Amino acid sequence: MKKLVASSPAAGANVQPTLAQRMFGDISPKLAELTDNVLFGDVWARPELSPRDRSLITVSVLIAMNRPDQLRSHLARARENGVTQDELVEAITHLAFYAGWPSAVTAISVAKEVFQKN
């Protein structure tokens, strides 16, 4: 399993905390560790799906489950992984018919916010 933290600060390395460490590592270091090392260090790194495909799947599930807080960071990650703004908007529109109109309206509002920041 690949560790995302390059080396310990005691070794003199200038290590930046991961997003998980910044968000909740102070209160739940184990959850941050699992997020970094298992979810993003192992699952997301598996070659069977591209990061772009994983992003589309993840964004779709977060929309369907109406999880706007997590959707924000995954929309940005999707863009970094090559998913275009037009593709994300189309996915949200498509999901309105499967995940429900309220979930799609929430998602498009979050997407608009994220797209304006980038």
Stockholm file with secondary structure:
# STOCKHOLM 1.0

chainA/1-118         MKKLVASSPAAGANVQPTLAQRMFGDISPKLAELTDNVLFGDVWARPELSPRDRSLITVSVLIAMNRPDQLRSHLARARENGVTQDELVEAITHLAFYAGWPSAVTAISVAKEVFQKN
#=GR chainA/1-118 SS CCCSSCSCGGGTCCCCCCHHHHHHTTTCHHHHHHIIIIIIIIITTCTTSCHHHHHHHHHHHHHHTTCHHHHHHHHHHHHHTTCCHHHHHHHHHHHHHHHCHHHHHHHHHHHHHHHHHC
#=GC SS_cons         CCCSSCSCGGGTCCCCCCHHHHHHTTTCHHHHHHIIIIIIIIITTCTTSCHHHHHHHHHHHHHHTTCHHHHHHHHHHHHHTTCCHHHHHHHHHHHHHHHCHHHHHHHHHHHHHHHHHC
//
